[in-house]
Amino acid sequence: MAPTHDALVARSLAAVWHPCTQMKRHEAQPPVAIARAQGPWLYGTDGKRYLDGISSWWVNLFGHSHPHIQAALVDQLGRLDHVMLAGFTHAPVVELSERLAALTDLGHAFYGSDGAAATEIALKMSAHYWRNTGRPAKSRFVGLAGGYHGETVGALAVTDIAIFREAYAPLVRLADTVPSPDARGAAPGETAQDVARRAAAALEAWLQEHHSTTAALIVEPLVQCAAGMALHDPEYLRLARALCDRYEVHLVVDEIAVGFGRTGTMFAHQQAGIRPDFICLSKGLTGGTLPLSAVLTTDAVYAAFYDDDVARGFLHSHSYTGNPLACRAALATLELFEQLDALNANQALAQRIDAACAPLSQHPRVRHARRIGMIWAWDVDTPLPDFARRYHQHAMARGLVLRPIGKTLYAMPPYALDDEAVQCLAHGALDALNATLQEES
Ligand SMILES: *Cc1c(COP(=O)(O)O)cnc(C)c1O
């Protein structure tokens, strides 16, 4: 017999350490036990239903329990569950690597299981490239203010979010940061492009001084999600690409959150028409079913490791590197982009969501209402210091999962919302905002 909701939650609190959570907070607001999920809906063990307005931390693309991905996984499970990828290979990893290369114009896919691992792989590869090419001093990194690239000790070096980093500062070899091209930083009369040029000028000044010790610049193209859905103009990426070329520094684009159609194009950096030296992928890569990450790079980087000397190779590994089940899930996800003509379908869906969310975007307390592709964000002008926590509770009470970042409310829903789900998102988000603002007095 299935345990009751309350019993399951109590056992979870006793046995499970939940991520990104001050566990004591759960005394007041316990976690919600989920029994199953279908499309954009999560179903609690208490029988309640919740719209997954943030795609379960940005991983789900086509809705939960998608039959096409399920069928691929069941098929794969009957053939090959796992085999180590050192000394072995298999059809799913080969096909996925070929497809990702065709989509990105890079290649030599290297696999990990999480986004943070992809960040670490790209940074290690970049520094090792410079070592292999006789320039070992180029071993440092630079990122953008407010950047987020994961939370393992190596990835934290380029993650500029104080609350995630402060306690671990002594463990981390901190990278430098350069100003973010966040378009909200525009002075009166300035365009987003002007902000991008100003930030690029700061990058140039930094590179002039530090290029000889710098391996790579890492950026989240077009949207710094964890910073609060900070958008920037593609001009920044064009200028950064040119500067990285001029100063001989790799450009790593972290598409972990924004890849796979989130910004309207398959990959965000494609809107700038640039070719990076490394791309990091994860989150939506498997449509939100299994953990998998990948790093793709250029032939030039690959060639610098290709040698008779073992130590010049890239000896990094994870036990589950290239797991066949995860690769099949990723292949099925890529097939769905074609079957559903997803990028075009999303344009129409986004317009329906725009229309439904117009009252929220025009709310007198909302600043910088913005959208790119399938990402919406609204900054809320409120003195409530714990706006995010309060808002989340009010949204959950309305059957809607939204977790603001600071005072930025955002939605990043699966690409599979019918009219009922669109209305739930738009009305729930607005009602929850009004209910939260009521608590100001
Ligand atoms: C989520 C995220 C990561 C880290 O991915 P994990 O799988 O959580 O380790 C890295 N970069 C960006 C841009 C992300 O959004």
The ligand as an SDF file (V2000), in Angstrom:
LIG
                    3D

 15 15  0  0  0  0  0  0  0  0999 V2000
   21.6500   24.5450  -13.8650 C   0  0  0  0  0  0  0  0  0  0  0  0
   22.8300   25.1770  -14.4870 C   0  0  0  0  0  0  0  0  0  0  0  0
   24.1140   24.6370  -14.3270 C   0  0  0  0  0  0  0  0  0  0  0  0
   24.3950   23.4690  -13.4220 C   0  0  0  0  0  0  0  0  0  0  0  0
   23.7280   22.3180  -13.7990 O   0  0  0  0  0  0  0  0  0  0  0  0
   23.5060   21.1550  -12.6980 P   0  0  0  0  0  0  0  0  0  0  0  0
   22.9610   20.0150  -13.4670 O   0  0  0  0  0  0  0  0  0  0  0  0
   22.5250   21.7370  -11.7070 O   0  0  0  0  0  0  0  0  0  0  0  0
   24.8310   20.8900  -12.0670 O   0  0  0  0  0  0  0  0  0  0  0  0
   25.1530   25.2500  -14.9950 C   0  0  0  0  0  0  0  0  0  0  0  0
   24.9530   26.3170  -15.7760 N   0  0  0  0  0  0  0  0  0  0  0  0
   23.7430   26.8660  -15.9490 C   0  0  0  0  0  0  0  0  0  0  0  0
   23.5880   28.0350  -16.8500 C   0  0  0  0  0  0  0  0  0  0  0  0
   22.6360   26.3310  -15.2910 C   0  0  0  0  0  0  0  0  0  0  0  0
   21.4410   26.9110  -15.4190 O   0  0  0  0  0  0  0  0  0  0  0  0
  1  2  1  0
  2  3  1  0
  2 14  2  0
  3  4  1  0
  3 10  2  0
  4  5  1  0
  5  6  1  0
  6  7  2  0
  6  8  1  0
  6  9  1  0
 10 11  1  0
 11 12  2  0
 12 13  1  0
 12 14  1  0
 14 15  1  0
M  END
$$$$
